[in-house]
């Protein structure tokens, strides 16, 4: 009986050791896979951040170009407004001169008719 119990104990010990070994192997495998996933996640995050940085830089350049274009257009509009005011002033002066010339012509015609 004692021999049988010792034999069963040894068998159970071997089975326990095998199970423990399997568990250790499985744990090592899970840790390795977790490490690989973590590395892949970190790489993906880095690539994502790099893409965001690149997109932001591109957007900043485009925004700056738009600001410059807006500034240029504002300057152009301002100069066009000044030109319009200048032309209006010239038109008014020409209209006044024309009115004076027509009045003078009218006076000359009256004088000639007499």
PyMOL commands that set and color helices and strands:
alter all, ss='L'
color gray80, all
select helices_A, chain A and resi 2-113
alter helices_A, ss='H'
color red, helices_A
deselect
rebuild
show_as cartoon
